[in-house]
Every structure is written in structure tokens, then in C-alpha cells.
Amino acid sequence: MKRGACIVMGLAWAVLRGADGEPRLTVVGQVDEEKLVPIAVVGYTGESAAVLRFDLEVQGFKVVGEKEARYILSGSNNGNVVGALQDAAKTYLFNKSYEGGAMRLQAHTLSDDVVQAVQGVAGVARTRVVYRMVTGERSREIYVADFDGHNALAITSDKRLAGAPTWGARNQKVYYTSYQEVNGLENPTILEHDLSSGGRRVFARFMGLNTGAAVAPDGRVALVLSKGGSPDVYVASQGWDFMNSKAEGGLLRITNTLEGESSPTWSPDGQWLCFATTVNKRRVLVKTSSRGGPMMQISTTGVLSPSEPSWSPDGKWIAFTAQMGDFNICVVPAEGGEARVLARGEDPSWAPNSRTLLFSFRGVNKRALGLLDAPSKQVRLLPSFAGSASQAEWAR
């Protein structure tokens, strides 16, 4: 293997690469090897081998030799991908052949079957992500891609500032903030983009700040608006139409503070909102009923200045960014408590498996995206982008 290195946030990230040039493993700090499942991957070549290794490593596996393995995945990619999974006792868990679609998709499907068989949860190799890409000095476009960064597609080409993308209900729409010109001034505007038709509409364009859209399972949208003074959290009802709702009857104000709230995230049952605010001049995380009510602080013992929360799909965890000199990815139980620092980086987003985190980190003159296995702290870089990628969210 060839060994390279890059400096991120003042910390050396060791990048291991195989003969095919694909990133193998990026180690940040100390990886908890005991949390990784040792697996041998035998018989695959080229792209299929690289895809399988990447998919498994970001979901809590460690690819090892057959003598060290707890599981052995064997097969081939001559024509279609074929895969058989055995445990240490040589008992077959499955033996399958995959047909249809590209070889890459077949390998993703096989890795998902391995995760399901071993961990008992659905794999995430066939999911997608949305993110912001720097495309010019004053140009930020919104992209969607496979979870590993492949098959990237720009859904905007406005050549203006855009960011804070998020998935709509059932992943059929994307909401994002774009700096649209209103009366000669650039006004942050939330737009709704329909992925099937390519059409889009203004979702919120009040005077002042319109940003931070986050969609509940039932289709309600939390957002941050400054139309009442400082940035506050609001919730738009299902079917809310900014252009035809002058009475604002479908818009519920959740907070009314002098401090600025930011980055709302929904509990998976849609009953709660978590977001960042300021209490006694300190940045904290709070939660409140999505129907309105008092704010309750979520303790993040051991870390300072939390922001950018992301509630795990299983409801158990909240990942967030803590700024303590550097930016750090942390997790805390959803009810609050002792926070755990996982890696350098910011703006985390949970995968559907409530185990893997998508995040961004600051490199030299650009930002990039990485994937983090929360239990083990194992990190993988996404394939290199032509521009600087950040503000990513995982589809659910």
C-alpha cells in the first residue's frame, strides 16, 4: 500500500490507498478496534472489491485476512456479482447472485445484505446524500449523489450563493437556502425543489433571514426566520404555501427570544424539535415540543459551544458540532448527559442506520466530506470532488 497524508484542522489524517488508488481508511485519533467486526473479503477485483471494502468499513467492519476474520465474504464479479457469507464456524448465512444494474450497484446490494445479516439492520450503501458545492467565487450549487459521492448531479445552476440543503418527506424533494435578489438586495430565501420534475417554488421569502429548513416525517417543515426580529424557529404546516398564504395561518412560531436560534432537527416521531440557542451568553442545545412550548436544555457535559444538532433516526442520540478551538463531531444521549467527542469536523448528519455519520471538515483552501462510524470512530473520506463540498445531509 501507498501511504499519503493530508493536514486537516491541524491534525494529520493518514490516508491508506490500495493499488487501485481508492481511499482505504482515514484514521483520526484512536480507532476503537474492538467495536469493529473483522471480515475477510475474498475473490473480488477492481471496482467491486473497492466498493465492498468501502461500504463495509464505513458501517463498522474491518477487512482482514481469513485467519483473523469472524465472517468470510467470498465470491466473484465475473459477469454478475456473486456473494456467499459464512461465519467463523463455516455456516452459510446466505449465498446469492446479483443481476441487473451496473456492477457497482450489485456490489452495493451485496454489502447491504452483509450488514443486514451481521448487524440486523438495513445497510446504507444504496442511499443518497445532498450537499453544497463551491463552484465559483460567488457560486454555491446544490448537488445530490450516492452516499459514497459517486453519481453526483447538480440540481441547481444559478451561479449564486446557496446552502443548507435538506431532504423533503420520502426524499422526493430538496429544500435549500438561496440568496435571491429582492428589490435589488440579496435576500436569503428557502426554495423547494422537486427532484422528479425539476420544478421549484419559493417556500419562504420574508424580509430578513429565511433558512434552516428541516422536514418532519409527516411533512411539516421547521425553519428559521428573522421576520419577527431575531432569528426564531417556526413550523410550517403540511401544504403551507408562502405565495398564497398571506394570513400565515399555517405558520406556527415556536420561539420568541432576543437570541438567535439555529439548525432545527426533528425527533423521529415528529413530537420534538432540537436546536441551538444562547442561554446566559453560552451556546447550548435545547428541545421543545413541535407544537410549541417551553425550551428545555439538553446537557452536553464535557464539551462547549454545541451547534448543528442531528437527531438519530432511532431516537437515541443527538450528534452535534462542538467548537473548542477546533470543530469536533460529538454525540450525546437524546435526553442529554455526557457528550462523547468522535472526530474533528462539523455539521454531522445521521445515516438511516443510526450508526454512520456524514460530516464535513476543513482542509487546505477547501472543505470535504467524510463518513464516520460512531461506535468505533473509524473515518473514511469520500471520493475527491472538483470543488469544496460541505453542509451535507443523508437521505432517510
Protein Blocks (a to p, Z undefined) as FASTA:
>chain_A
ZZddddeehiacdddddfkopafbdcehjadfklpccdddehiacjllmmmmmmmmmnop
acddfklpmbdcddddehiacdddddfkopafbdcddeejjfklmmmmmmmmmmmmmnop
acfklcccdddddfbfkbccdddddfkopaiacfbdnhpacehiacdehhlaccdddddd
eehiacdddddddfknopacdfbdcehjdehiacdfkopacdddfklopacdddddehia
fklmmnommpccfbdcfbdcehiaddfklpaccddddeehiacdddddfkbpadddddde
hiahiehiacdfklpaccddddehiacdddddfkbpadddfbgcehiaddfkomaccddd
ddehiacdddddfknopacdddddfbdcehiacdZZ
